[in-house]
């Protein structure tokens, strides 16, 4: 959800496949477990809404755990009976077995740090070296040693200003809860400092390197750590060598318990910034001067983040007065919004990021869902473009104190991330590290961008990636992916797992729906609250376009989306069950009437609205809520496999539990309606590669089997 700081076969072959898999026959032969029910009915203004599967919200209850066990047994029996499931897993393992290297970055100790995975390690290893190429690298921290099964993920590394200490954050089993540990940078010795119950937090070191700021919640109720609502986010200060119980509250706001508070200290200045977010489309920004808090930006209606403080000037990235974002400058002694001055105006593309390298500014832009980078002088004037090879996504690593260190990574649908070094003096880029995937010829594939009309005539961009020579005869299998929300933009990127689809003749389609940030805040707002139906119509129109243009047909069309994208899939299946053959609503927000009552669900209200807002909002949400709009009149639904996980405290599994139970109880035809519930996993981030391969083997085999397609 929203962050704080992705060949047809003959009828004879299809018949043979199905008759050879008795255990994975249509759902008329599947005996689904009986879910616990209690007949609950809620009243929202004048609306009475049944919530019969309310007991499934209690994820620790004996009845729920028994149901989960029974559902997983049904799903496992079905999937394990697909004859090519294990072969797919073998191929996915081969495709993922390549060296993946991250961007190098120089830290305070003068060393370069980078992540690398030599193939199939569950988690990437953090290395350091005296050179950006890693010629004399050593292992700095290997998260694979933190657990036996790879379910502990390293998700942040923060070095003190003097380089002496390194704080790092971990998450366990995919949870959003973070723990913070401290190391001696030189010796790599683990210090006794240990922080628990941090969330959406890094470690912002003070100027003296004596301690750091972090964000945490009060200790949650035992047994409800992954489901109860999170309230009263605190900014804390931890001094090295002291217990967490001695940590000091630096910033809190008891009057607004549903706000996020995040601390930030710029690279070269001692001033502490705190961003306040959670109940708007942007964030407020405060600056601590001495013992006083000064307001830089007062409300959450606009995005505003400090890039750096240089010579008494605060450089700000903001959407204030610019739906596609711009750069502003403020005097640190008089930083109120009314005194800001424009440095780089809003452009034709969306400004997505800014960073300093010496006396140069590197700006990241997005145009039609593809990224580009421009270089500017300190006065904001453009001096150069970064030369990129095509549609893709760019990652930047720059250092204001070391302008010679400019590295970037480029990736696209058909090129894994490779690393380049940029030379300020020549304006040229040099390939530092080329990622190679064995047994894949990327020249066999092509990506094109199309624009199609939605229901109201709005033009929506979509990327199509497929094998060269493909014919538009309506018989091609298509895997259509979308998200459409929370200012999240879907840009081109490489997936080793997706290569299995492409080499089997499947078209991968990625639609850039309203609700994202592809065209700025207006595009985002066009897919929120009472405009949310635009997002579903955009996705349906993508499928209709693919059929109309001969790329595929409904009998060959699969849709997938996760989180807000799971909501997207659930809603569009209810609206147009005839348009799709297979659907994967993954870790989705499926109960729109109660989503705001769990963990950080209240944070999504700026995008969705809530059932408590007004009769009109409650009615609108009820009108598309996936759980509440499942047809029960014999209308055939596509084959559906819901996915969730036991440690998902972003979108709690109760959403998927209740939706799957209702789906299985409804009369929606014979196609299977399964739920796959992962263990020791969360919303997706940090999932070990072994679990990723296992999950995609299940997803792709379910897809192929229900398309009647053989895996070659």
C-alpha positions as CSV (number, residue, x, y, z in Angstrom):
1,X,0.0,0.0,0.0
2,X,1.0,3.6,0.4
3,X,4.6,4.1,1.5
4,X,5.9,6.6,4.0
5,X,9.2,8.0,3.1
6,X,6.2,-5.4,-9.1
7,X,0.9,-20.6,-27.4
8,X,-2.3,-22.4,-27.8
9,X,-2.6,-26.1,-27.7
10,X,-5.0,-28.3,-29.5
11,X,-8.3,-29.4,-28.0
12,X,-7.0,-33.0,-27.9
13,X,-4.0,-31.9,-25.8
14,X,-6.2,-29.9,-23.5
15,X,-8.6,-32.8,-23.0
16,X,-5.6,-35.1,-22.3
17,X,-4.2,-32.6,-19.7
18,X,-7.4,-32.3,-17.8
19,X,-8.3,-36.0,-17.8
20,X,-4.8,-36.8,-16.5
21,X,-5.2,-34.6,-13.4
22,X,-8.2,-35.9,-11.5
23,X,-7.1,-34.1,-8.3
24,X,-7.1,-30.8,-10.1
25,X,-10.5,-31.1,-11.8
26,X,-13.0,-28.2,-12.0
27,X,-14.3,-26.8,-8.7
28,X,-17.6,-28.8,-8.9
29,X,-15.4,-31.6,-7.7
30,X,-13.6,-29.6,-5.1
31,X,-14.9,-29.8,-1.5
32,X,-14.2,-26.5,0.1
33,X,-13.8,-26.2,3.8
34,X,-16.6,-24.7,5.8
35,X,-15.6,-21.3,7.1
36,X,-16.6,-20.1,10.5
37,X,-19.7,-17.8,10.4
38,X,-21.7,-15.8,12.9
39,X,-24.3,-13.9,10.9
40,X,-23.0,-10.4,11.7
41,X,-24.8,-7.5,10.1
42,X,-23.4,-3.9,10.3
43,X,-25.3,-0.7,9.7
44,X,-23.6,2.2,7.8
45,X,-25.9,5.2,8.0
46,X,-29.0,3.6,6.3
47,X,-27.2,0.7,4.8
48,X,-27.4,-2.8,6.3
49,X,-24.4,-4.9,5.3
50,X,-23.9,-8.6,6.0
51,X,-20.4,-9.7,7.3
52,X,-21.1,-13.3,7.9
53,X,-17.5,-14.3,7.9
54,X,-16.5,-11.9,10.7
55,X,-14.9,-14.7,12.8
56,X,-12.1,-15.0,10.1
57,X,-10.9,-11.5,11.2
58,X,-9.5,-13.2,14.4
59,X,-6.4,-14.8,12.8
60,X,-5.3,-16.4,16.1
61,X,-8.7,-18.2,16.8
62,X,-8.7,-22.0,16.7
63,X,-11.6,-22.0,14.1
64,X,-9.6,-19.7,11.8
65,X,-6.3,-21.6,12.1
66,X,-8.2,-24.9,11.4
67,X,-9.9,-23.3,8.3
68,X,-6.5,-22.0,7.1
69,X,-5.0,-25.5,7.4
70,X,-7.9,-27.0,5.6
71,X,-7.8,-24.4,2.8
72,X,-4.1,-24.9,2.3
73,X,-4.6,-28.7,2.1
74,X,-7.2,-28.2,-0.7
75,X,-5.0,-25.8,-2.6
76,X,-1.9,-27.9,-2.2
77,X,-3.7,-31.0,-3.4
78,X,-4.9,-29.1,-6.5
79,X,-1.6,-27.5,-7.4
80,X,0.6,-30.6,-6.7
81,X,-1.5,-32.6,-9.1
82,X,-0.7,-30.3,-12.1
83,X,1.9,-32.5,-13.9
84,X,4.2,-29.6,-15.0
85,X,4.2,-27.6,-11.8
86,X,7.5,-29.0,-10.6
87,X,9.0,-28.5,-14.1
88,X,8.0,-24.8,-13.9
89,X,9.7,-24.6,-10.5
90,X,12.9,-26.0,-12.0
91,X,12.8,-23.5,-14.8
92,X,12.1,-20.6,-12.5
93,X,15.1,-21.7,-10.4
94,X,17.3,-21.7,-13.5
95,X,16.1,-18.2,-14.5
96,X,16.7,-16.8,-11.1
97,X,20.2,-18.3,-10.8
98,X,22.2,-15.3,-12.0
99,X,24.3,-12.7,-10.2
100,X,22.4,-9.6,-9.2
101,X,24.4,-6.6,-8.1
102,X,23.1,-3.4,-6.6
103,X,24.4,0.2,-7.0
104,X,27.5,1.1,-5.0
105,X,27.4,4.0,-2.6
106,X,30.1,5.6,-0.6
107,X,29.3,5.8,3.1
108,X,30.8,7.9,5.9
109,X,33.8,5.6,6.5
110,X,34.9,6.3,2.9
111,X,34.2,2.7,1.8
112,X,31.8,1.7,-1.0
113,X,28.9,-0.5,0.0
114,X,26.7,-2.6,-2.3
115,X,24.4,-5.6,-2.3
116,X,25.0,-8.7,-4.3
117,X,23.3,-12.1,-4.7
118,X,25.4,-14.7,-6.5
119,X,22.3,-16.5,-7.7
120,X,19.9,-18.3,-5.4
121,X,20.7,-16.9,-1.9
122,X,17.5,-16.1,-0.1
123,X,18.7,-12.6,0.7
124,X,21.3,-10.4,-0.9
125,X,24.6,-10.0,0.9
126,X,25.9,-6.5,1.8
127,X,29.5,-6.0,0.8
128,X,32.0,-3.2,1.2
129,X,35.1,-2.3,-0.7
130,X,37.7,0.5,-1.2
131,X,36.6,0.7,-4.9
132,X,33.1,1.0,-6.4
133,X,33.9,-2.0,-8.6
134,X,34.3,-4.1,-5.5
135,X,37.8,-5.3,-6.4
136,X,38.7,-6.0,-2.8
137,X,35.3,-6.5,-1.4
138,X,34.5,-8.1,1.9
139,X,31.2,-9.3,3.4
140,X,29.9,-6.6,5.7
141,X,26.6,-8.2,6.6
142,X,25.0,-11.4,5.4
143,X,21.3,-11.5,6.3
144,X,21.2,-15.2,5.3
145,X,22.9,-15.9,8.6
146,X,20.1,-14.2,10.6
147,X,17.7,-17.0,10.1
148,X,17.7,-20.7,9.0
149,X,15.1,-20.2,6.3
150,X,15.9,-16.7,4.9
151,X,12.8,-15.1,6.3
152,X,14.7,-12.4,8.1
153,X,15.3,-9.5,5.7
154,X,17.8,-6.6,5.9
155,X,15.8,-3.5,4.8
156,X,18.0,-0.5,5.8
157,X,21.6,0.4,6.5
158,X,22.5,3.8,8.1
159,X,26.0,4.9,9.1
160,X,26.9,7.5,11.7
161,X,28.3,10.8,10.4
162,X,31.9,9.8,11.5
163,X,31.5,6.3,10.0
164,X,32.3,4.6,13.4
165,X,28.9,3.0,13.8
166,X,26.4,1.3,11.4
167,X,22.8,0.9,12.4
168,X,20.7,-1.6,10.4
169,X,17.0,-2.5,10.3
170,X,15.6,-6.0,9.8
171,X,12.1,-7.4,9.4
172,X,11.0,-10.9,10.3
173,X,8.7,-13.1,8.2
174,X,7.8,-10.1,6.0
175,X,6.2,-8.0,8.7
176,X,6.3,-4.2,8.6
177,X,7.6,-4.3,12.2
178,X,11.3,-3.4,12.2
179,X,14.1,-4.1,14.7
180,X,17.2,-1.9,14.8
181,X,20.7,-3.3,15.6
182,X,24.0,-1.5,15.9
183,X,27.5,-2.6,14.7
184,X,31.0,-1.3,15.0
185,X,31.8,-0.3,11.4
186,X,35.5,-1.2,11.5
187,X,35.3,-4.5,13.3
188,X,31.7,-5.5,12.3
189,X,31.2,-6.4,16.0
190,X,27.5,-6.4,17.0
191,X,26.9,-4.0,19.9
192,X,24.2,-4.6,22.6
193,X,21.9,-1.8,21.4
194,X,18.6,-3.3,20.1
195,X,15.4,-1.4,19.2
196,X,12.0,-3.2,18.9
197,X,8.6,-2.1,17.6
198,X,10.0,0.4,15.1
199,X,7.8,0.8,12.0
200,X,8.3,2.7,8.7
201,X,11.6,3.9,10.2
202,X,15.3,4.3,9.4
203,X,18.0,5.6,11.7
204,X,18.8,9.3,11.3
205,X,22.1,9.9,13.0
206,X,22.8,13.1,14.9
207,X,25.7,15.3,13.9
208,X,27.9,14.2,16.8
209,X,27.4,10.5,15.9
210,X,26.3,9.9,19.5
211,X,22.9,8.4,18.7
212,X,20.1,8.3,16.1
213,X,16.4,9.2,15.7
214,X,13.9,6.5,14.7
215,X,10.1,6.1,14.6
216,X,8.2,3.5,16.6
217,X,4.8,2.6,18.1
218,X,4.1,1.7,21.7
219,X,4.4,-2.0,22.3
220,X,1.3,-3.7,20.8
221,X,-1.0,-6.1,22.7
222,X,0.3,-9.6,22.8
223,X,-1.3,-11.8,20.2
224,X,-2.5,-8.8,18.2
225,X,0.8,-7.6,16.8
226,X,-0.2,-8.2,13.2
227,X,-3.8,-7.1,13.2
228,X,-4.7,-4.3,15.7
229,X,-4.7,-0.7,14.5
230,X,-1.4,1.1,14.9
231,X,-1.7,4.5,16.7
232,X,0.6,7.2,18.1
233,X,3.7,7.0,15.9
234,X,6.6,8.5,17.9
235,X,9.9,9.9,16.9
236,X,12.5,8.6,19.4
237,X,16.1,9.3,20.1
238,X,18.5,6.5,21.0
239,X,21.9,7.2,22.6
240,X,24.6,4.6,21.9
241,X,25.2,2.2,24.7
242,X,21.9,2.7,26.5
243,X,18.8,0.4,26.7
244,X,15.7,1.2,24.6
245,X,13.8,1.9,27.8
246,X,16.0,5.0,28.2
247,X,15.2,6.4,24.8
248,X,13.7,9.9,24.6
249,X,10.5,10.9,22.9
250,X,11.5,13.7,20.5
251,X,8.2,14.3,18.7
252,X,4.7,13.1,19.3
253,X,1.2,14.3,18.5
254,X,-1.4,12.6,20.8
255,X,-4.2,14.7,19.4
256,X,-3.6,13.1,16.0
257,X,-2.9,9.4,16.7
258,X,-3.3,8.4,13.0
259,X,-0.3,10.4,11.8
260,X,3.1,9.0,10.7
261,X,6.2,10.8,11.9
262,X,9.5,10.3,10.3
263,X,12.9,11.9,11.2
264,X,15.4,13.0,8.6
265,X,18.8,14.8,8.9
266,X,20.4,16.0,5.7
267,X,23.8,14.8,4.6
268,X,25.8,17.8,5.7
269,X,23.7,19.8,8.2
270,X,22.7,19.1,11.8
271,X,19.1,20.3,11.6
272,X,16.4,17.7,12.3
273,X,13.4,17.5,10.0
274,X,10.2,15.6,10.8
275,X,7.6,14.7,8.1
276,X,4.0,14.2,9.2
277,X,1.8,12.1,6.9
278,X,-0.9,9.5,6.9
279,X,-4.2,11.4,6.5
280,X,-3.6,13.4,3.3
281,X,-2.1,13.0,-0.2
282,X,1.1,14.6,0.9
283,X,2.9,15.5,4.2
284,X,3.6,18.4,6.5
285,X,7.2,19.3,7.2
286,X,8.7,20.6,10.5
287,X,12.2,21.8,11.3
288,X,13.7,21.8,14.7
289,X,15.8,24.9,15.4
290,X,17.3,24.7,18.9
291,X,14.4,23.6,21.2
292,X,11.6,24.9,18.9
293,X,9.7,23.4,16.0
294,X,9.3,25.6,13.0
295,X,6.7,24.8,10.3
296,X,8.1,24.6,6.8
297,X,4.8,23.2,5.3
298,X,1.7,23.2,7.4
299,X,-0.6,20.5,6.0
300,X,-0.8,17.1,4.3
301,X,-2.2,18.4,1.0
302,X,1.1,18.5,-0.8
303,X,4.3,16.5,-1.0
304,X,7.3,18.3,0.4
305,X,10.7,16.7,1.3
306,X,14.1,18.3,2.0
307,X,16.8,17.4,-0.5
308,X,19.6,19.1,1.4
309,X,20.6,22.2,3.3
310,X,23.4,24.2,1.7
311,X,24.7,27.6,2.8
312,X,21.6,28.3,4.8
313,X,19.2,27.3,2.0
314,X,16.8,24.4,2.2
315,X,16.3,22.7,-1.2
316,X,12.8,21.3,-1.3
317,X,11.1,18.8,-3.6
318,X,7.3,19.5,-3.6
319,X,4.0,19.3,-5.3
320,X,2.9,22.6,-3.9
321,X,1.6,24.7,-6.8
322,X,2.8,22.0,-9.2
323,X,0.8,18.7,-9.7
324,X,3.8,17.3,-11.5
325,X,6.2,18.5,-8.8
326,X,9.0,21.1,-8.8
327,X,12.0,22.2,-6.8
328,X,11.9,25.2,-4.4
329,X,14.4,27.0,-2.1
330,X,13.7,28.3,1.4
331,X,15.8,30.3,3.8
332,X,16.5,28.2,6.8
333,X,15.8,31.2,9.1
334,X,12.5,31.9,7.4
335,X,11.3,28.6,5.9
336,X,7.6,29.1,5.8
337,X,5.8,28.1,2.5
338,X,4.9,31.7,1.8
339,X,8.6,32.5,1.4
340,X,9.7,29.7,-0.9
341,X,11.3,30.5,-4.2
342,X,11.1,28.4,-7.3
343,X,14.4,26.8,-8.5
344,X,13.2,24.2,-11.2
345,X,9.6,24.7,-12.5
346,X,7.1,22.0,-13.2
347,X,7.9,20.3,-16.6
348,X,6.0,18.3,-19.2
349,X,7.0,15.1,-17.3
350,X,6.6,14.2,-13.6
351,X,9.5,15.1,-11.5
352,X,10.1,12.0,-9.3
353,X,13.4,12.8,-7.5
354,X,16.3,15.1,-6.9
355,X,19.8,14.8,-5.4
356,X,23.0,16.8,-5.3
357,X,26.4,15.7,-6.7
358,X,28.9,18.4,-5.9
359,X,27.5,21.6,-7.4
360,X,25.2,19.7,-9.8
361,X,21.6,18.6,-9.4
362,X,20.5,15.3,-10.8
363,X,16.7,15.2,-11.5
364,X,14.7,12.1,-12.2
365,X,11.6,12.5,-14.4
366,X,8.9,10.3,-15.7
367,X,7.2,10.7,-19.1
368,X,4.5,8.3,-20.3
369,X,5.6,5.8,-17.5
370,X,9.2,5.7,-18.5
371,X,12.1,7.4,-16.7
372,X,14.8,9.9,-17.7
373,X,17.4,11.9,-15.9
374,X,18.5,15.5,-16.4
375,X,21.5,17.4,-14.9
376,X,21.3,21.0,-13.7
377,X,23.5,23.6,-12.2
378,X,22.9,25.0,-8.8
379,X,20.7,27.8,-10.2
380,X,18.4,25.2,-11.7
381,X,19.4,25.5,-15.3
382,X,19.6,22.3,-17.3
383,X,23.0,21.4,-18.6
384,X,22.7,17.8,-19.9
385,X,20.7,14.7,-20.2
386,X,21.7,11.3,-19.1
387,X,21.8,9.1,-22.2
388,X,19.6,6.0,-21.6
389,X,19.0,3.0,-23.9
390,X,15.2,3.1,-24.1
391,X,12.0,2.5,-22.1
392,X,13.1,1.8,-18.6
393,X,13.6,2.6,-15.0
394,X,16.7,4.3,-13.6
395,X,18.2,4.1,-10.1
396,X,20.7,6.8,-9.1
397,X,23.6,6.8,-6.5
398,X,25.3,10.2,-6.1
399,X,27.2,11.9,-3.3
400,X,27.3,15.7,-2.7
401,X,30.7,15.5,-1.0
402,X,32.2,13.3,-3.8
403,X,31.0,14.5,-7.2
404,X,33.1,11.9,-8.9
405,X,30.8,9.2,-7.6
406,X,27.9,9.1,-9.9
407,X,26.5,5.6,-10.6
408,X,23.2,4.6,-12.1
409,X,21.3,1.4,-12.8
410,X,19.1,0.9,-15.8
411,X,16.5,-1.9,-16.3
412,X,13.7,-2.6,-18.7
413,X,11.3,-5.5,-19.4
414,X,13.9,-7.2,-21.5
415,X,17.1,-6.1,-19.8
416,X,18.1,-6.9,-16.2
417,X,19.6,-4.1,-14.1
418,X,23.1,-3.1,-15.3
419,X,25.3,-0.5,-13.6
420,X,26.9,2.5,-15.2
421,X,29.3,5.2,-14.1
422,X,28.8,8.8,-15.3
423,X,31.8,11.1,-15.9
424,X,31.0,14.8,-15.2
425,X,33.9,16.0,-17.3
426,X,33.1,14.1,-20.5
427,X,29.4,13.7,-20.0
428,X,29.8,10.0,-21.0
429,X,28.6,6.9,-19.2
430,X,30.7,3.7,-18.8
431,X,29.3,0.3,-18.3
432,X,30.6,-0.9,-14.9
433,X,28.7,-4.1,-14.5
434,X,26.5,-5.9,-17.0
435,X,24.0,-8.4,-15.6
436,X,23.8,-11.6,-17.6
437,X,21.1,-14.3,-17.5
438,X,22.2,-17.6,-18.9
439,X,20.1,-19.4,-21.5
440,X,18.1,-16.2,-22.4
441,X,18.4,-14.3,-25.6
442,X,16.8,-10.9,-24.9
443,X,17.0,-10.1,-28.6
444,X,14.1,-12.5,-29.1
445,X,11.7,-10.1,-27.4
446,X,10.3,-6.7,-28.0
447,X,8.5,-4.1,-25.9
448,X,6.1,-1.5,-27.4
449,X,3.9,1.1,-25.8
450,X,0.3,1.6,-26.8
451,X,-2.4,4.1,-25.8
452,X,-6.0,2.9,-25.5
453,X,-9.3,4.7,-24.6
454,X,-11.0,4.1,-21.3
455,X,-14.7,4.2,-20.8
456,X,-14.7,8.1,-20.6
457,X,-12.3,8.5,-23.5
458,X,-9.2,9.1,-21.4
459,X,-6.1,7.7,-23.1
460,X,-4.3,5.2,-21.0
461,X,-0.7,4.0,-21.7
462,X,0.2,0.3,-21.6
463,X,3.4,-1.6,-22.2
464,X,3.3,-4.9,-24.2
465,X,6.3,-7.2,-24.1
466,X,6.3,-10.4,-26.2
467,X,8.3,-12.7,-28.4
468,X,9.2,-11.4,-31.8
469,X,7.2,-12.9,-34.7
470,X,4.0,-13.2,-32.6
471,X,0.8,-13.0,-34.6
472,X,-2.3,-11.2,-33.6
473,X,-4.8,-14.0,-34.2
474,X,-6.7,-13.7,-30.9
475,X,-5.1,-16.9,-29.6
476,X,-2.2,-15.5,-27.6
477,X,-2.2,-15.9,-23.8
478,X,-1.9,-12.6,-22.1
479,X,-0.9,-11.8,-18.5
480,X,-2.3,-8.4,-17.7
481,X,-1.0,-6.6,-14.6
482,X,-2.2,-3.4,-13.0
483,X,-2.2,-1.4,-9.8
484,X,-3.8,2.1,-10.1
485,X,-3.5,3.8,-6.8
486,X,-1.6,5.6,-4.0
487,X,0.5,7.7,-6.4
488,X,2.4,4.5,-7.4
489,X,3.8,4.5,-11.0
490,X,4.4,1.3,-12.9
491,X,7.6,1.7,-14.9
492,X,9.4,-0.9,-17.0
493,X,11.5,-3.4,-15.0
494,X,13.0,-6.8,-15.4
495,X,11.6,-10.0,-13.8
496,X,13.4,-13.3,-14.1
497,X,10.1,-15.0,-13.2
498,X,8.3,-13.2,-16.0
499,X,10.8,-14.6,-18.5
500,X,9.1,-18.0,-18.1
501,X,5.9,-16.5,-19.5
502,X,7.6,-14.7,-22.3
503,X,9.6,-17.7,-23.5
504,X,6.3,-19.7,-23.6
505,X,4.7,-17.2,-25.9
506,X,2.7,-15.3,-23.3
507,X,2.3,-11.5,-23.8
508,X,3.0,-9.5,-20.7
509,X,0.8,-6.4,-20.5
510,X,1.3,-3.6,-17.9
511,X,-1.4,-1.0,-17.8
512,X,-0.7,2.5,-16.3
513,X,-4.1,3.1,-14.7
514,X,-5.4,6.3,-13.2
515,X,-4.7,6.5,-9.5
516,X,-1.0,6.2,-10.0
517,X,1.5,9.0,-10.4
518,X,2.3,8.5,-14.1
519,X,1.0,12.0,-15.0
520,X,1.2,13.7,-11.6
521,X,-1.3,14.5,-8.9
522,X,-4.3,15.1,-11.2
523,X,-3.8,11.5,-12.6
524,X,-3.7,10.3,-9.1
525,X,-6.8,12.1,-7.9
526,X,-8.7,10.8,-11.0
527,X,-8.5,7.4,-9.4
528,X,-9.3,8.1,-5.8
529,X,-12.5,8.1,-3.6
530,X,-15.6,8.8,-5.7
531,X,-13.4,8.5,-8.9
532,X,-12.2,4.9,-8.0
533,X,-14.4,3.4,-10.7
534,X,-12.2,5.1,-13.2
535,X,-9.4,2.7,-12.2
536,X,-11.5,-0.4,-12.7
537,X,-12.8,0.9,-16.0
538,X,-9.2,1.6,-17.2
539,X,-8.3,-2.0,-16.4
540,X,-11.4,-3.4,-18.1
541,X,-10.7,-1.2,-21.2
542,X,-7.1,-2.6,-21.3
543,X,-8.5,-6.1,-21.6
544,X,-11.1,-5.0,-24.2
545,X,-8.4,-3.3,-26.2
546,X,-6.2,-6.4,-26.2
547,X,-9.2,-8.4,-27.5
548,X,-10.3,-5.9,-30.0
549,X,-6.8,-5.5,-31.5
550,X,-6.4,-9.3,-31.9
551,X,-3.7,-9.8,-29.3
552,X,-5.9,-12.3,-27.4
553,X,-9.4,-13.3,-26.4
554,X,-11.2,-13.7,-23.1
555,X,-10.4,-17.4,-23.1
556,X,-6.7,-16.6,-23.0
557,X,-6.6,-13.7,-20.7
558,X,-5.2,-13.7,-17.1
559,X,-5.2,-10.7,-14.8
560,X,-3.1,-10.1,-11.7
561,X,-2.6,-7.4,-9.1
562,X,-1.3,-7.1,-5.6
563,X,-2.4,-5.1,-2.5
564,X,-4.4,-2.2,-4.0
565,X,-4.0,-4.2,-7.2
566,X,-5.6,-7.2,-5.5
567,X,-8.6,-4.9,-4.9
568,X,-8.4,-4.0,-8.6
569,X,-8.6,-7.7,-9.7
570,X,-11.4,-8.5,-7.3
571,X,-13.5,-5.6,-8.3
572,X,-13.0,-6.1,-12.1
573,X,-13.8,-9.8,-11.9
574,X,-17.1,-8.9,-10.2
575,X,-17.8,-6.3,-12.8
576,X,-16.8,-8.3,-15.9
577,X,-16.4,-12.0,-15.1
578,X,-16.9,-12.8,-18.8
579,X,-13.7,-11.0,-19.8
580,X,-11.1,-13.1,-18.0
581,X,-10.2,-16.8,-17.8
582,X,-7.9,-16.7,-14.8
583,X,-7.5,-14.1,-12.0
584,X,-5.0,-13.6,-9.2
585,X,-6.1,-11.1,-6.5
586,X,-2.9,-11.1,-4.3
587,X,-2.7,-9.7,-0.8
588,X,-5.7,-7.5,-1.7
589,X,-7.9,-5.0,0.1
590,X,-11.1,-6.9,-0.4
591,X,-13.4,-5.5,2.4
592,X,-13.8,-1.8,1.7
593,X,-16.3,-1.3,4.5
594,X,-13.8,-2.2,7.3
595,X,-10.3,-1.9,5.9
596,X,-9.5,1.2,8.0
597,X,-9.9,-0.7,11.3
598,X,-6.8,-2.8,10.9
599,X,-3.1,-2.0,11.4
600,X,-2.4,1.0,9.2
601,X,-5.5,0.7,7.0
602,X,-6.6,4.2,8.2
603,X,-3.7,5.5,6.2
604,X,-5.5,4.6,2.9
605,X,-8.5,6.8,3.6
606,X,-7.1,9.7,1.4
607,X,-7.3,7.3,-1.6
608,X,-10.4,5.4,-0.7
609,X,-12.5,7.4,1.7
610,X,-14.1,5.3,4.5
611,X,-17.6,3.9,5.2
612,X,-17.8,6.2,8.2
613,X,-17.3,9.4,6.1
614,X,-20.8,9.9,4.7
615,X,-23.8,7.9,3.4
616,X,-22.6,8.7,-0.2
617,X,-19.1,7.4,0.5
618,X,-20.4,4.3,2.3
619,X,-22.7,3.5,-0.6
620,X,-19.9,4.1,-3.2
621,X,-17.5,1.8,-1.4
622,X,-20.2,-0.9,-1.0
623,X,-20.9,-0.7,-4.7
624,X,-17.4,-2.0,-5.7
625,X,-16.1,-3.8,-2.5
626,X,-14.9,-7.2,-3.8
627,X,-16.2,-9.1,-0.8
628,X,-19.7,-7.6,-1.1
629,X,-20.3,-7.9,-4.9
630,X,-19.6,-11.5,-5.7
631,X,-22.4,-12.7,-7.9
632,X,-24.4,-15.7,-6.6
633,X,-26.6,-16.5,-9.6
634,X,-24.7,-19.0,-11.6
635,X,-22.7,-16.4,-13.6
636,X,-19.5,-18.2,-14.5
637,X,-16.4,-16.6,-12.9
638,X,-12.8,-17.2,-14.1
639,X,-10.5,-19.6,-12.3
640,X,-9.3,-17.6,-9.2
641,X,-6.4,-18.1,-6.8
642,X,-6.3,-15.7,-3.9
643,X,-2.9,-15.3,-2.3
644,X,-2.1,-13.9,1.2
645,X,0.3,-14.6,4.1
646,X,0.1,-15.1,7.8
647,X,2.5,-12.2,8.7
648,X,0.9,-9.6,6.4
649,X,0.4,-6.7,8.7
650,X,0.0,-4.2,5.8
651,X,-3.2,-5.7,4.3
652,X,-4.2,-8.2,7.0
653,X,-5.1,-11.7,5.7
654,X,-8.6,-11.3,7.0
655,X,-9.4,-9.5,3.7
656,X,-8.4,-12.5,1.6
657,X,-9.9,-15.0,4.1
658,X,-13.4,-13.5,4.0
659,X,-13.3,-12.9,0.3
660,X,-12.2,-16.5,-0.5
661,X,-14.8,-18.0,1.9
662,X,-17.6,-15.9,0.2
663,X,-16.3,-16.8,-3.2
664,X,-16.3,-20.5,-2.5
665,X,-19.8,-20.4,-1.1
666,X,-21.3,-18.5,-4.0
667,X,-22.7,-20.0,-7.2
668,X,-20.0,-18.8,-9.7
669,X,-19.6,-21.8,-12.0
670,X,-17.2,-24.7,-12.0
671,X,-13.8,-23.0,-12.3
672,X,-11.7,-23.4,-9.1
673,X,-11.7,-20.8,-6.4
674,X,-8.7,-21.4,-4.3
675,X,-6.7,-19.5,-1.6
676,X,-3.0,-19.9,-1.1
677,X,-1.9,-18.8,2.4
678,X,1.8,-18.5,2.9
679,X,3.5,-19.0,6.2
680,X,6.3,-16.9,7.7
681,X,5.7,-14.3,5.0
682,X,4.2,-10.9,4.8
683,X,3.0,-8.4,2.2
684,X,5.9,-9.2,-0.2
685,X,8.9,-7.2,0.7
686,X,11.9,-9.2,1.9
687,X,10.5,-12.6,0.9
688,X,13.3,-15.1,0.4
689,X,13.9,-16.2,-3.1
690,X,13.0,-19.8,-2.3
691,X,9.5,-18.7,-1.3
692,X,9.2,-16.4,-4.4
693,X,10.1,-19.3,-6.7
694,X,7.6,-21.6,-5.0
695,X,4.8,-19.0,-5.2
696,X,5.3,-18.3,-8.9
697,X,5.5,-22.0,-9.7
698,X,2.0,-22.3,-8.1
699,X,0.7,-19.2,-9.9
700,X,2.0,-20.0,-13.3
701,X,1.0,-23.7,-13.2
702,X,-2.5,-22.7,-12.0
703,X,-2.7,-20.2,-14.9
704,X,-1.5,-22.6,-17.6
705,X,-3.6,-25.4,-16.4
706,X,-6.8,-23.3,-16.4
707,X,-6.0,-21.8,-19.8
708,X,-5.7,-25.4,-21.1
709,X,-2.1,-24.6,-22.1
710,X,0.7,-27.2,-21.9
711,X,4.1,-26.1,-20.4
712,X,6.8,-27.1,-22.9
